[in-house]
Amino acid sequence: MRILPKSLLAAAAGLLMVLPTAAAASPRQDDRTLTVITYNIHHAAGVDGVLDLERIAKVIESSGANVVGLQEVDNHWDARSNWVDQAAWLAKRLKMHYRFAPNLDLPPVNAGEPRRQYGTAVLSRFPIKDFTNTLLPLYPTGEQRGLAVATLKVRGQELRFANTHLTSNNNAERLEQAKKVVELLGASKKPTLLVGDLNAVDTSPEIKTLTAVLADTWPQVGKGPGYTIEAGNPTKRIDFLLHNAGLRPTSATVPVTLASDHLPVVAGFTLR
C-alpha cells in the first residue's frame, strides 16, 4: 500500500476540520437552491485503510449538501464493514431521509440474519416521494450495477435524482449501461440530476452518450481539472454530476479528503 506523506495527511485532516457545517441546517424555504454531493465512499475505508463511517459523515456534513448520492455502500455485507447497514447509519447520523439500492443481494451467512447487500444510496433533507432501482446490462464476468432514481419534493417542486456506479473494467459493458441509463431517464422536462462514479473520463463514448442528453456540471462552473481518483494523488475525473435544463448549476468543487479512495464532488444548483 502506498504511504502518503505526513504533510498531505495533516492537510486533508485540517481541511475537514475547518469546512463549514451548513448541512446540519434545514433547507432554506425562500428559494429552490440545492447543494448536492456525489461520493464513492469505498465502504467507508479511507486511503489509510481505516474503516470510519463517522469520517464519511463529516465529509457530507461539511459539504453543506442537502441531497446526497453515495456509491460502494455496504448493508450487512461482511466483516470489512462490521456488518453495518451503512446507509441507515449515515441517514440517522445526518438526520436525513434515505433509500438504499442493493445491486448485489446475497443470502446471509447464517439463517435468520439480514441479507448481505452492496450498492448505492440516496440521502436527502427533502422528502423522498418514491424510489426505484433498475439493474443495468451485465456481462458474464462483470459485477451487477444499477440505476437508482428518487423523486424528491423540493419546496413544492419535484426533482428526479438518479444515482449510479458504472462498471470499472469493460468499456463495451459500460457503454451499454450508459445507453440504458439514457433510455431509463428519457427526455423528461422534469428537473433531473444524474450523479455517480461513472468509471470513465469525459472524452469516452460512455460519457458522451450521457452528455448528449444531460449537461456536465463541472465544465460549466467548476475550476481546474476536477480530478477525483485516486484521492491521495488524483489524476482523472470519473465522478460526475449531470443535469438537464430544469436545473441551473451555480458552483462545483472537489473537497480534499482521504476518507475514501475517491474524492467527492459538491455542486450547487437552482431549480428553474
NORBELCOR-V622389 format. One line per field, one symbol per residue. ss: DSSP state (~ for helix, > for strand, _ for the rest). burial: I if it has 16 or more other ideal C-beta (glycine too) atoms within 10 Angstrom, else O. Layout:
BEGIN
ss->???
burial->???
END
This chain:
BEGIN
ss->_____~~~~~~~~~~~~~___~~~________>>>>>>>>_~~~>_____>_~~~~~~~~~~~___>>>>>>>>>___~~~___>~~~~~~~~~__>>>>>>>>>>_________>>>>>>>>>__>>>>>>>>>__________>>>>>>>>>__>>>>>>>>>_____~~~~~~~~~~~~~~~______>>>>>>_______~~~~~~~___>>~~~~~>______>_~~~__>__>>>>>___>>>>>>>________>__>>>>>>>_
burial->OOOOOOOOIOOIOOOIOOIOOOIOOOIOOOOIIIIIIIIIIIIIIIIOOOIOIOIIIIIIIIIIIIIIIIIIIIIIIOOOIOIIIIIOIIIOOIOIOIIIIIIIOOOOOOOOOOOIIIIIIIIIIIOIOOIOIOOIIIOOOIOOIIIIIIOIOIOOOIIIIIIIIIIOOIOOIIIIIIIIIIOOIOOOOOIIIIIIIIIIOIOIOIIOIIOOOIOIIIOOOIOOOIIIIOIIOIOOIIIIIIIIOIIOIOOIIIIIIIIIIIIIIIIIIOIO
END
